[in-house]
Amino acid sequence: MNKKVIVQVVQHLQPGGIETMALDLMHELSDRADVHIISLEGTASNAIAHWPRLEAKKDNLHFFDKAPGMNPQLIWRLHLKMRELNATSVHSHHIGPLFYGGFAAKLAQVESHVHTEHDAWHLNTNDNARLERWLIRTLRPTLVADCDAVAEDLLFHFPQSDPEIILNGIDTNRFIPVSEAKKREQRERLNLPIEGLIIGCATRLETVKGHKYLLHAISKTDDTILALAGDGSLRPSLQKLATKLGIAHRVQFLGAMDDVVPFYQSLDLFCLPSLNEGLPLSPLEAQSCGVPVIITDVGGCRSIVCPRSGGLIPPADSEALRQSILCFQYANQPPTPRQFVLRTGNLEKTARAYFNLLHPPVAEEC
């Protein structure tokens, strides 16, 4: 039997949840299919320079350097690439890739098309909702939501859509707990204090991620260090805010990190104060490393917090975040959340579900 060829289509290949998931699926499915990723935006050289992890997969990454705005000719170029690759299925992520990748797949007569929505808050814009409704009716992809909350939003906007639910997963063989001695080694490697409570957050430094609420919460706690992994347009203003709040000496901006495993392994607590989310990977990654999490109750976050060790807070509420941090700081050692992730957020389970949607098993005749 010929090996299946899966083409994933993403908007860009910059460090982020959707892009990480696409790369993880590529790796996990490599023994069952030849998996490629098409990035509508950017170039290979720029993407690899900003995300060195891509270097190892560069032969299966294809960049089309799309400019802002609509570009119908891109559909034709994508269709030619899919034909060149002999694609047997297409997996699009988010609304732009659904449009370009979906029509290209139709032109290339690709056998199956699965489309995943990783969040639904963009559908609160009427133009986006109308466009996606038309795309779903026209292209008829197998629609997937990455959590119950996103599925509910999709059904609200598109009552006839009937989305499948496949939870995001992470590589639990890569994100592993470490001993206290190793934890101190990782802190030293990252130039973090060896002793004391370190709270971490790994995400883009953008408004939607709610970092300012975390800074305000930290300013009202004692003897805690905040380590921020990631970069973005808000870095200068967040640094100014830390100085204004008098905690600049307790906030470490580590920048973008190609390998976040040592970061998680150096932490005592992980916080993600996002204002909007789909189903983020970082809380799963942290918990797989044995680190409890406090995150905002938005999107599908409720479904990925270990109920025995973690906590949920309202968005845009620095006081609730402060209280949750204090509860953790002065409570007994919570149980490890790793077993929770092994049950609910394992990449192997996620990849198997996607493969069966992209290439349904053929029933044997009696």
N, C-alpha and C positions, 0 to 999 in steps of 0.2 A: 504494500500500500504506500502511495506517495505521501511524504510528510506534509502536514498541513502548514499553510503559510498565513500567519495572523499579522495584520497591519493595524497598529494602534495609531490614532490621529489625535494630537494634542495641539493646543494653541501655541505653546512655546515650550522649550526645555530649559527652564530656570528652576533652581531649587524650590520645591513646593510640594504640597501633599499630593496633588493629582499627578505631577510629573514623577515623584518618587514611586507612587503606586504603579505607574506605567512601566518604569524600569524594573520594579520588583516582579511584576507579572512576566516581563520579558525573561528574567532570570529563572523564575520558577517553572515556566512552561517550556524552557529550552529543550528539555528531553522529549517533549511531545510535539513540538512545532517549531518552525522557523519564524521567529517573531521579529518584526521591524516596527520602528516608531517613526512616524512622519510628524515633524514640527512645522506648523504653518508659518511661524515667524522665526527670525534669527538665522544665523549661519553656524556651521559646525565649529569654526575656529573660535568665535565669540562664546558660544555655549560651553565648549570644553574649557576655555580659559576661566570662566566663572564657576564651572562645576566639573572639576577634574574627574569625578566618577564616570563621566560620559566617555572618557578616552577608551576604556576597555570595550565599549560597545559601539564604537564609532562606525564600524562597517555596516551596522544594522540601523543606523540613524540617518534620516534624510531631512534636509532643511530646505525650505522654499522661500525664506526671506520675504514674507508677505509685508507689504506696506500697510499703513492704517487705511481703513475704509474698505468698501466692497471691491472684490476682484474676481468677477465671474470666470476669467480666463484661467484662474488657478484650478478650477474644477477639472478642466481638460488636462492640465499638467499632472494633477494628482491621479487622474484616471490612467494616464500613460505609465506612471510609476507603478500603480497597482497591477497593471497588465504585465509590466516588465518583471515584477516580483512573483507573478502567478499567484496573487493573493486568493486564498480560499475563504477568508473572513476579514471583516473590518470591525474594529472596536473604537468608537469615537468617545471622547471625553469632553463634555461641556458643549455649549450651543454653537460656537463658531466651527469647531471640528465636525459637529453634526451636519451643518449646512454644507461645508466643502467636502468633507469625507463621505457624507451620505450620498450626494449626487455623483461624486466620482465613482463610488462603489456601484451605483446603478449603471453608469456608463460602462464600467469594466465588467459588468455581469458577475460580480462577486457573489458567492453562494449565500452568505449570511452577514448581517449587520447588527451588532449589539451597540447600544448607546447607553452610557452611564451618566447620570446626573449626580454630582458629588455635593451639591447644595441646591437650594431652590430659591434663595432670597433674591436672586437676580430676576426672578419671574414676577416680582412685585412691580416691576416696570411694565406698563401695558404693552409697549412695543415688543419687548422681549417675549412676553407671554404669547402675543399674537403670532410672532414669527415661529416660536417653537411649536405652537399648536398646529400651524400649517405644515411644518417640517415633519412632525410625527404622523400626521394624516397622509402626507405625500410619500414619505420615504418608508414608513411602516417598519422602523427598526424594532428589535426586541429591546424594550426599555427597562433599564435597571436603576434602582435607587440604592445608595450605599448605606441606608439605615431606614428605620421605620418613619422617622420624622420627615425625611426627604420624600419618602413614598406618599405620605399623607399630603404633603404640599403638592406633589405632582397630581394626585387624584383630585385635589381641590381645583387646580387650574385646568386639568385635562381629565374629566370624569371617566372617559372611555379608555384611558391609557393602560390600566392594569399592570403596573410595573412589578417586575421581579425585585426581590431584596437580596443583595449580596453585600455583607459587611466587609469593609476594608480589613486587610490583614497585614501583619508585619512578620519579618523573618525572626522568629523566636530563637533560632540557632545563632543569630548574630547579636541580638540584643539580650544579653545575659547578665545576671547579678554577679557581683564580685565580693571578695572578702574586704574587711575593713582596711587591711594593709594595702590591698590593690586600690581601694578607694582613695587612700592618701596619695598613692603614686599618681593616680589620674589627676588629682587636684594639683599636685606639684607640676605635672606636665602642662597643665593649662594655666599655670601661674595664679591659682586660686589659694586662699588660705587653707592650710592643712587641717586646722581645727575649727570648730564652730559650725553653726547651722547654715547650710547653703541651699538657697531656693533658686530654682532655675526655670527658664522659659526658652523654648527653641521655636522660633517662628519669625516671619518677616516683620521688620520694624515699620509697620503701617498702621494707620488709624483703626482699621477694622479689628486689629488684634488686641486693642485695649491696654497697651502697656502703661499708659499714664495712670490707670487705676491701680496697677500693681506697684508702681513707684510710690503713689500716695499711701498705699497700705504698708509698704516697707518702711516708710518714713515714720510710721507710728508703732513700730516694733523695735525692740532692742537687740543688739548683738546678732543680727541676721545679715547675711551677705546675699545679694541678688546677682546671679550670673545670667546674662542674656546672650544666647547664641542666635545669630542671624543678622541680617543687615537690611537696610531699606531707607526710604526717603525721610523717615522721622528720626533717624539717629541723632542729628545735631540738636533738634528740639528736645528730645528725651534726655540728652546729656545736659542741656541747659536746665531742664526741669529737676534733674537729680541734684544739680548744684543749688538751685533755688530752695529745694526741700532740705538741704544740708546733709544729703546722703551720698554725695558723689564718691566718697571714700568707701562706701559699701555697695556700690553698683559697678559691676565689671561688664563692659561691652566687648564680647569676644569676637564679634564679626561672623561672617558666613563660615561655616565649617563643612568640609567635605565628608568628614567622618564624625558623626555626633555620638557614637557609642561611648567614647571616653567621657564626653560631657555628661550624659545621663548617669554614668557610673560614678561620677564625682558628687552627685546631688544627694540631699536628704529629702527634698520635697520638690515637686514639679507643679508649676502654676501656669495655666493658660487662660487669660482673662478676655477672650475674644468677644466681640459684640455680635458677630455672625459666624457660623461654621456650617459645614456639612457633617462629615465624620472625620475629624482630624486624625492623623497618624501619630503625632508626637506624644499624646497621652498614652497610647498603646505601647510605643517604644519605651517610654520611661517606666511604665508599669512592668513591662517584660524584663527590665533591668532591676526590678524589685523596688522601684521608687514610687511611693504614694503620690496621688495627684489631687489638686484642687482646680477645678475648671468651671467655667460658666455654663449654665444650663441653657444652651442654645443649640439649634440644629439637632444632630444626633448624639451630642456629647453624653447625654444621660445613659446611653446604651453601652458606653465604653469606660465607665468608671467602676472600679471594684467597690461594691457597696460596703465591704468590711474595712477598707483602708482609706478610701478616697472621699472627696466631698464635692458637692455641687453648690454654686452660689448664683445669684441673679447677675446679669450683665450690668456693667457701668455702676458697680457698687463697691467702692474701695473699702467701706467700713465692714461689709460682709466678708470681704476677702481678708481684711486684717484679723477679724475674729476667728476665721477658719485657720489662718496661719498660727495664731496664738493657741488655739485648741490643739493643733498638731504639736506645737513647740513644747507644751507642758503636759501632754498626754503620755501614757505608756507607749512603748514601741508598737506600732500597728502591725498587723499580719502582712506578709508579703503579697502584693497583688499579682505576682507572676502567674500563678495557677489560673487566675481569672482570665488573663490574656491567652493562655494556652487553650482555654475552652472556647473563647469567643472571638479572638482576633488573630488567628493563625493564618499566615499567608498561604500555606499549602491548601487549606480548606477553601480559601477565597479563589485561588487559581484553578482548582478543580471545578468549582461551580461555574466560573467564566468559560473554561474550556468546554464544558458540557453544553453551555448555551451557544457558544460559537460553532461548535461541531457536535450536535446531538448524537448520542450513541445510536447505532443502527441496530434495531431489534432483529435477533436471529429468527429465521423461519423454523416452524416446528417440523 
